[in-house]
Amino acid sequence: MKPPGVMKVLDNGGKTMDRYSIVVCEGHYVLSVGRRMHHYLGLSDNPEHPLGFSQWGVRDAEPDGDEVEIDFDALPEVVKKHVLERLEDD
């Protein structure tokens, strides 16, 4: 089940450092070149690790290339915990 504020969870299978894209819900978008762009949180497998990755950005909400949409519950526990903390903070 997706927590409040989460629209989509995308996974690129580990092809890049920011494996997971947590796209946030309506009201958090900007228009860019006629496309609706959404704020998202890009995350590595372990964003809490000193070499981990956790950064806000803006992107299209649709999966890109190798990305697939997954359930929030399919995320590793450390990633789910980190997302919930970041959503509370921001």
N, CA, C and O atoms as a GROMACS GRO file, in nm:
protein
  360
    1MET      N    1   0.084  -0.119   0.000
    1MET     CA    2   0.000   0.000   0.000
    1MET      C    3   0.089   0.125   0.000
    1MET      O    4   0.185   0.134   0.077
    2LYS      N    5   0.056   0.219  -0.086
    2LYS     CA    6   0.133   0.343  -0.094
    2LYS      C    7   0.098   0.435   0.022
    2LYS      O    8  -0.019   0.451   0.057
    3PRO      N    9   0.200   0.497   0.082
    3PRO     CA   10   0.172   0.594   0.187
    3PRO      C   11   0.116   0.723   0.126
    3PRO      O   12   0.135   0.747   0.007
    4PRO      N   13   0.049   0.805   0.206
    4PRO     CA   14   0.000   0.933   0.156
    4PRO      C   15   0.116   1.014   0.097
    4PRO      O   16   0.225   1.020   0.154
    5GLY      N   17   0.091   1.074  -0.017
    5GLY     CA   18   0.192   1.156  -0.082
    5GLY      C   19   0.268   1.086  -0.193
    5GLY      O   20   0.335   1.152  -0.273
    6VAL      N   21   0.259   0.953  -0.200
    6VAL     CA   22   0.332   0.879  -0.303
    6VAL      C   23   0.237   0.844  -0.417
    6VAL      O   24   0.132   0.782  -0.396
    7MET      N   25   0.274   0.884  -0.539
    7MET     CA   26   0.195   0.855  -0.657
    7MET      C   27   0.241   0.726  -0.725
    7MET      O   28   0.159   0.640  -0.758
    8LYS      N   29   0.372   0.712  -0.746
    8LYS     CA   30   0.428   0.596  -0.813
    8LYS      C   31   0.564   0.562  -0.755
    8LYS      O   32   0.636   0.648  -0.706
    9VAL      N   33   0.597   0.433  -0.763
    9VAL     CA   34   0.730   0.386  -0.728
    9VAL      C   35   0.785   0.317  -0.852
    9VAL      O   36   0.728   0.220  -0.901
   10LEU      N   37   0.898   0.368  -0.901
   10LEU     CA   38   0.960   0.312  -1.021
   10LEU      C   39   1.094   0.251  -0.985
   10LEU      O   40   1.166   0.302  -0.899
   11ASP      N   41   1.129   0.140  -1.051
   11ASP     CA   42   1.253   0.067  -1.023
   11ASP      C   43   1.322   0.038  -1.156
   11ASP      O   44   1.260  -0.016  -1.248
   12ASN      N   45   1.450   0.073  -1.166
   12ASN     CA   46   1.524   0.044  -1.289
   12ASN      C   47   1.609  -0.081  -1.275
   12ASN      O   48   1.695  -0.108  -1.360
   13GLY      N   49   1.586  -0.159  -1.168
   13GLY     CA   50   1.656  -0.285  -1.151
   13GLY      C   51   1.803  -0.272  -1.111
   13GLY      O   52   1.877  -0.370  -1.116
   14GLY      N   53   1.844  -0.153  -1.072
   14GLY     CA   54   1.982  -0.133  -1.029
   14GLY      C   55   2.076  -0.090  -1.140
   14GLY      O   56   2.198  -0.097  -1.124
   15LYS      N   57   2.021  -0.045  -1.251
   15LYS     CA   58   2.104   0.000  -1.364
   15LYS      C   59   2.183   0.126  -1.332
   15LYS      O   60   2.289   0.150  -1.390
   16THR      N   61   2.132   0.208  -1.238
   16THR     CA   62   2.199   0.332  -1.199
   16THR      C   63   2.197   0.344  -1.047
   16THR      O   64   2.125   0.272  -0.978
   17MET      N   65   2.277   0.438  -0.996
   17MET     CA   66   2.283   0.462  -0.852
   17MET      C   67   2.146   0.498  -0.795
   17MET      O   68   2.110   0.454  -0.686
   18ASP      N   69   2.069   0.578  -0.870
   18ASP     CA   70   1.934   0.615  -0.825
   18ASP      C   71   1.833   0.514  -0.877
   18ASP      O   72   1.749   0.545  -0.961
   19ARG      N   73   1.844   0.393  -0.825
   19ARG     CA   74   1.762   0.280  -0.871
   19ARG      C   75   1.613   0.307  -0.859
   19ARG      O   76   1.537   0.276  -0.951
   20TYR      N   77   1.571   0.363  -0.747
   20TYR     CA   78   1.430   0.385  -0.722
   20TYR      C   79   1.392   0.532  -0.741
   20TYR      O   80   1.466   0.622  -0.700
   21SER      N   81   1.277   0.554  -0.804
   21SER     CA   82   1.221   0.689  -0.816
   21SER      C   83   1.085   0.687  -0.748
   21SER      O   84   0.994   0.614  -0.789
   22ILE      N   85   1.072   0.767  -0.643
   22ILE     CA   86   0.947   0.778  -0.569
   22ILE      C   87   0.880   0.907  -0.615
   22ILE      O   88   0.917   1.016  -0.572
   23VAL      N   89   0.781   0.895  -0.704
   23VAL     CA   90   0.713   1.011  -0.761
   23VAL      C   91   0.602   1.052  -0.666
   23VAL      O   92   0.519   0.970  -0.627
   24VAL      N   93   0.602   1.181  -0.628
   24VAL     CA   94   0.502   1.227  -0.531
   24VAL      C   95   0.376   1.277  -0.601
   24VAL      O   96   0.376   1.306  -0.720
   25CYS      N   97   0.268   1.285  -0.523
   25CYS     CA   98   0.132   1.309  -0.574
   25CYS      C   99   0.107   1.446  -0.634
   25CYS      O  100   0.192   1.535  -0.635
   26GLU      N  101  -0.017   1.457  -0.684
   26GLU     CA  102  -0.065   1.582  -0.744
   26GLU      C  103  -0.035   1.702  -0.655
   26GLU      O  104  -0.021   1.690  -0.533
   27GLY      N  105  -0.026   1.816  -0.719
   27GLY     CA  106   0.001   1.937  -0.645
   27GLY      C  107   0.149   1.963  -0.630
   27GLY      O  108   0.190   2.069  -0.583
   28HIS      N  109   0.230   1.865  -0.671
   28HIS     CA  110   0.375   1.879  -0.662
   28HIS      C  111   0.435   1.872  -0.802
   28HIS      O  112   0.533   1.800  -0.824
   29TYR      N  113   0.380   1.946  -0.896
   29TYR     CA  114   0.432   1.940  -1.031
   29TYR      C  115   0.460   2.079  -1.086
   29TYR      O  116   0.406   2.179  -1.039
   30VAL      N  117   0.544   2.081  -1.186
   30VAL     CA  118   0.571   2.204  -1.260
   30VAL      C  119   0.555   2.170  -1.407
   30VAL      O  120   0.572   2.055  -1.446
   31LEU      N  121   0.522   2.269  -1.487
   31LEU     CA  122   0.509   2.245  -1.630
   31LEU      C  123   0.641   2.278  -1.697
   31LEU      O  124   0.702   2.381  -1.670
   32SER      N  125   0.684   2.190  -1.784
   32SER     CA  126   0.810   2.210  -1.855
   32SER      C  127   0.789   2.167  -1.999
   32SER      O  128   0.761   2.050  -2.026
   33VAL      N  129   0.803   2.257  -2.090
   33VAL     CA  130   0.790   2.230  -2.233
   33VAL      C  131   0.660   2.154  -2.262
   33VAL      O  132   0.659   2.058  -2.338
   34GLY      N  133   0.552   2.199  -2.200
   34GLY     CA  134   0.421   2.140  -2.226
   34GLY      C  135   0.398   2.005  -2.161
   34GLY      O  136   0.293   1.944  -2.183
   35ARG      N  137   0.492   1.955  -2.081
   35ARG     CA  138   0.477   1.826  -2.014
   35ARG      C  139   0.459   1.848  -1.864
   35ARG      O  140   0.513   1.943  -1.807
   36ARG      N  141   0.383   1.762  -1.804
   36ARG     CA  142   0.365   1.769  -1.658
   36ARG      C  143   0.482   1.696  -1.593
   36ARG      O  144   0.505   1.577  -1.617
   37MET      N  145   0.552   1.768  -1.512
   37MET     CA  146   0.668   1.712  -1.442
   37MET      C  147   0.635   1.704  -1.294
   37MET      O  148   0.568   1.791  -1.239
   38HIS      N  149   0.682   1.600  -1.230
   38HIS     CA  150   0.653   1.576  -1.089
   38HIS      C  151   0.781   1.576  -1.007
   38HIS      O  152   0.888   1.537  -1.056
   39HIS      N  153   0.769   1.618  -0.884
   39HIS     CA  154   0.880   1.605  -0.792
   39HIS      C  155   0.893   1.457  -0.758
   39HIS      O  156   0.794   1.385  -0.747
   40TYR      N  157   1.017   1.413  -0.742
   40TYR     CA  158   1.041   1.274  -0.706
   40TYR      C  159   1.164   1.264  -0.618
   40TYR      O  160   1.246   1.356  -0.613
   41LEU      N  161   1.175   1.153  -0.550
   41LEU     CA  162   1.291   1.124  -0.467
   41LEU      C  163   1.364   1.008  -0.531
   41LEU      O  164   1.310   0.898  -0.543
   42GLY      N  165   1.488   1.032  -0.574
   42GLY     CA  166   1.571   0.927  -0.632
   42GLY      C  167   1.652   0.862  -0.522
   42GLY      O  168   1.714   0.930  -0.440
   43LEU      N  169   1.652   0.729  -0.519
   43LEU     CA  170   1.716   0.655  -0.410
   43LEU      C  171   1.796   0.536  -0.458
   43LEU      O  172   1.761   0.471  -0.557
   44SER      N  173   1.905   0.508  -0.387
   44SER     CA  174   1.980   0.385  -0.410
   44SER      C  175   1.919   0.273  -0.325
   44SER      O  176   1.821   0.295  -0.253
   45ASP      N  177   1.978   0.153  -0.335
   45ASP     CA  178   1.930   0.039  -0.257
   45ASP      C  179   1.938   0.062  -0.107
   45ASP      O  180   1.857   0.009  -0.030
   46ASN      N  181   2.035   0.143  -0.065
   46ASN     CA  182   2.052   0.173   0.078
   46ASN      C  183   2.086   0.320   0.094
   46ASN      O  184   2.203   0.356   0.108
   47PRO      N  185   1.985   0.406   0.091
   47PRO     CA  186   2.010   0.550   0.097
   47PRO      C  187   2.070   0.597   0.229
   47PRO      O  188   2.119   0.710   0.237
   48GLU      N  189   2.066   0.515   0.333
   48GLU     CA  190   2.121   0.552   0.463
   48GLU      C  191   2.272   0.530   0.470
   48GLU      O  192   2.338   0.585   0.558
   49HIS      N  193   2.327   0.451   0.380
   49HIS     CA  194   2.470   0.421   0.377
   49HIS      C  195   2.548   0.546   0.337
   49HIS      O  196   2.498   0.626   0.258
   50PRO      N  197   2.671   0.565   0.390
   50PRO     CA  198   2.750   0.683   0.352
   50PRO      C  199   2.772   0.698   0.201
   50PRO      O  200   2.791   0.809   0.151
   51LEU      N  201   2.770   0.587   0.129
   51LEU     CA  202   2.784   0.593  -0.018
   51LEU      C  203   2.649   0.580  -0.088
   51LEU      O  204   2.644   0.562  -0.210
   52GLY      N  205   2.541   0.588  -0.012
   52GLY     CA  206   2.407   0.578  -0.068
   52GLY      C  207   2.365   0.707  -0.137
   52GLY      O  208   2.438   0.806  -0.135
   53PHE      N  209   2.248   0.704  -0.197
   53PHE     CA  210   2.198   0.818  -0.274
   53PHE      C  211   2.054   0.846  -0.233
   53PHE      O  212   1.973   0.754  -0.224
   54SER      N  213   2.022   0.973  -0.210
   54SER     CA  214   1.887   1.018  -0.178
   54SER      C  215   1.878   1.165  -0.215
   54SER      O  216   1.933   1.251  -0.146
   55GLN      N  217   1.809   1.193  -0.324
   55GLN     CA  218   1.803   1.331  -0.372
   55GLN      C  219   1.670   1.360  -0.440
   55GLN      O  220   1.617   1.277  -0.515
   56TRP      N  221   1.615   1.480  -0.411
   56TRP     CA  222   1.493   1.526  -0.477
   56TRP      C  223   1.525   1.576  -0.617
   56TRP      O  224   1.634   1.629  -0.641
   57GLY      N  225   1.431   1.559  -0.708
   57GLY     CA  226   1.446   1.608  -0.844
   57GLY      C  227   1.308   1.627  -0.906
   57GLY      O  228   1.206   1.619  -0.839
   58VAL      N  229   1.308   1.653  -1.036
   58VAL     CA  230   1.184   1.670  -1.113
   58VAL      C  231   1.193   1.581  -1.235
   58VAL      O  232   1.296   1.576  -1.303
   59ARG      N  233   1.085   1.511  -1.264
   59ARG     CA  234   1.083   1.418  -1.378
   59ARG      C  235   0.941   1.393  -1.424
   59ARG      O  236   0.844   1.429  -1.357
   60ASP      N  237   0.930   1.332  -1.541
   60ASP     CA  238   0.803   1.282  -1.592
   60ASP      C  239   0.763   1.164  -1.503
   60ASP      O  240   0.850   1.092  -1.454
   61ALA      N  241   0.636   1.144  -1.482
   61ALA     CA  242   0.590   1.037  -1.392
   61ALA      C  243   0.588   0.900  -1.459
   61ALA      O  244   0.574   0.798  -1.391
   62GLU      N  245   0.604   0.895  -1.590
   62GLU     CA  246   0.598   0.766  -1.660
   62GLU      C  247   0.732   0.695  -1.654
   62GLU      O  248   0.837   0.759  -1.650
   63PRO      N  249   0.730   0.560  -1.652
   63PRO     CA  250   0.855   0.485  -1.651
   63PRO      C  251   0.941   0.519  -1.773
   63PRO      O  252   0.890   0.540  -1.883
   64ASP      N  253   1.070   0.523  -1.750
   64ASP     CA  254   1.169   0.556  -1.852
   64ASP      C  255   1.253   0.433  -1.884
   64ASP      O  256   1.302   0.368  -1.792
   65GLY      N  257   1.271   0.399  -2.009
   65GLY     CA  258   1.362   0.290  -2.048
   65GLY      C  259   1.338   0.160  -1.975
   65GLY      O  260   1.239   0.091  -1.999
   66ASP      N  261   1.432   0.126  -1.886
   66ASP     CA  262   1.428  -0.001  -1.814
   66ASP      C  263   1.344   0.002  -1.686
   66ASP      O  264   1.336  -0.098  -1.616
   67GLU      N  265   1.283   0.115  -1.656
   67GLU     CA  266   1.205   0.125  -1.532
   67GLU      C  267   1.072   0.051  -1.542
   67GLU      O  268   1.010   0.042  -1.648
   68VAL      N  269   1.031  -0.002  -1.428
   68VAL     CA  270   0.898  -0.062  -1.415
   68VAL      C  271   0.835  -0.007  -1.288
   68VAL      O  272   0.904   0.028  -1.192
   69GLU      N  273   0.703   0.002  -1.288
   69GLU     CA  274   0.633   0.045  -1.167
   69GLU      C  275   0.620  -0.074  -1.074
   69GLU      O  276   0.583  -0.184  -1.116
   70ILE      N  277   0.651  -0.052  -0.946
   70ILE     CA  278   0.641  -0.157  -0.845
   70ILE      C  279   0.556  -0.106  -0.729
   70ILE      O  280   0.529   0.014  -0.718
   71ASP      N  281   0.513  -0.198  -0.643
   71ASP     CA  282   0.439  -0.161  -0.523
   71ASP      C  283   0.536  -0.105  -0.419
   71ASP      O  284   0.652  -0.148  -0.412
   72PHE      N  285   0.490  -0.010  -0.341
   72PHE     CA  286   0.571   0.046  -0.233
   72PHE      C  287   0.619  -0.065  -0.141
   72PHE      O  288   0.733  -0.062  -0.094
   73ASP      N  289   0.534  -0.163  -0.114
   73ASP     CA  290   0.568  -0.273  -0.024
   73ASP      C  291   0.681  -0.361  -0.077
   73ASP      O  292   0.741  -0.436  -0.001
   74ALA      N  293   0.710  -0.352  -0.208
   74ALA     CA  294   0.819  -0.432  -0.267
   74ALA      C  295   0.956  -0.370  -0.242
   74ALA      O  296   1.058  -0.434  -0.267
   75LEU      N  297   0.961  -0.247  -0.192
   75LEU     CA  298   1.088  -0.180  -0.163
   75LEU      C  299   1.156  -0.247  -0.044
   75LEU      O  300   1.088  -0.300   0.044
   76PRO      N  301   1.290  -0.244  -0.040
   76PRO     CA  302   1.360  -0.291   0.080
   76PRO      C  303   1.316  -0.209   0.202
   76PRO      O  304   1.283  -0.091   0.188
   77GLU      N  305   1.316  -0.269   0.319
   77GLU     CA  306   1.271  -0.201   0.441
   77GLU      C  307   1.345  -0.070   0.465
   77GLU      O  308   1.283   0.029   0.504
   78VAL      N  309   1.477  -0.068   0.443
   78VAL     CA  310   1.555   0.054   0.467
   78VAL      C  311   1.510   0.166   0.374
   78VAL      O  312   1.512   0.283   0.412
   79VAL      N  313   1.469   0.131   0.252
   79VAL     CA  314   1.423   0.232   0.156
   79VAL      C  315   1.285   0.284   0.196
   79VAL      O  316   1.262   0.404   0.192
   80LYS      N  317   1.195   0.194   0.235
   80LYS     CA  318   1.061   0.238   0.279
   80LYS      C  319   1.072   0.332   0.398
   80LYS      O  320   1.008   0.437   0.401
   81LYS      N  321   1.153   0.296   0.496
   81LYS     CA  322   1.172   0.380   0.615
   81LYS      C  323   1.228   0.516   0.576
   81LYS      O  324   1.182   0.619   0.626
   82HIS      N  325   1.325   0.518   0.487
   82HIS     CA  326   1.386   0.643   0.444
   82HIS      C  327   1.285   0.732   0.370
   82HIS      O  328   1.281   0.853   0.393
   83VAL      N  329   1.204   0.673   0.284
   83VAL     CA  330   1.102   0.750   0.211
   83VAL      C  331   1.006   0.816   0.308
   83VAL      O  332   0.977   0.935   0.297
   84LEU      N  333   0.957   0.739   0.405
   84LEU     CA  334   0.862   0.795   0.502
   84LEU      C  335   0.924   0.908   0.581
   84LEU      O  336   0.857   1.008   0.608
   85GLU      N  337   1.050   0.895   0.619
   85GLU     CA  338   1.118   1.002   0.692
   85GLU      C  339   1.135   1.126   0.605
   85GLU      O  340   1.113   1.238   0.652
   86ARG      N  341   1.174   1.108   0.479
   86ARG     CA  342   1.194   1.221   0.390
   86ARG      C  343   1.062   1.292   0.360
   86ARG      O  344   1.058   1.415   0.350
   87LEU      N  345   0.954   1.217   0.346
   87LEU     CA  346   0.823   1.279   0.322
   87LEU      C  347   0.779   1.361   0.441
   87LEU      O  348   0.716   1.466   0.424
   88GLU      N  349   0.810   1.317   0.560
   88GLU     CA  350   0.776   1.393   0.682
   88GLU      C  351   0.859   1.520   0.691
   88GLU      O  352   0.808   1.625   0.730
   89ASP      N  353   0.986   1.511   0.654
   89ASP     CA  354   1.078   1.625   0.666
   89ASP      C  355   1.052   1.733   0.561
   89ASP      O  356   1.065   1.852   0.590
   90ASP      N  357   1.014   1.692   0.442
   90ASP     CA  358   1.000   1.787   0.331
   90ASP      C  359   0.857   1.823   0.317
   90ASP      O  360   0.822   1.902   0.229
   0.00000   0.00000   0.00000
